[in-house]
Amino acid sequence: FFFSSRRRHTRCSGVSWARRCVQETAIKQQEKDLEMKKRQLMEKRKEAARREYEDKIRSEILLYKEKEAEIQRLEEKEMQLIAKLRNCLLYTSDAADDLLCVDLGGRRIIKKK
C-alpha cells in the first residue's frame, strides 16, 4: 500500500521526491555560488577603486612636493639676485644732491645749478 501511493505520486508529478530534493538542493547551491561570486566581484571592484584612489593621492602628493621644491629653488634664486643687487650703487635723488653732477648711463651729464 505504501509503495503503490508513492508510485502513483511519482507518476502524477513526473519527478520523484528524492530527485526534486536533489534539484532544489542544487538550485540553492547555485544561488549561494552566484551570491558568493557577486560578493567577490564587489570586493574586487572596491579594492580596485581603493587602489586607484590611493594612486591618485600619491601622484597628487608627488606633484605637490615637486611644486614645493620648484618654489624653494625660485626663492633661492631670488635671494641670490637680491644679494647681487645690494652690491650695486644706485643713484637716488639724495645721492644726486650730494654730488656736483650725475652720470645718467653715459648719455649726458646733468650739472646742478
Disulfide bonds with the S-S distance in Angstrom:
none
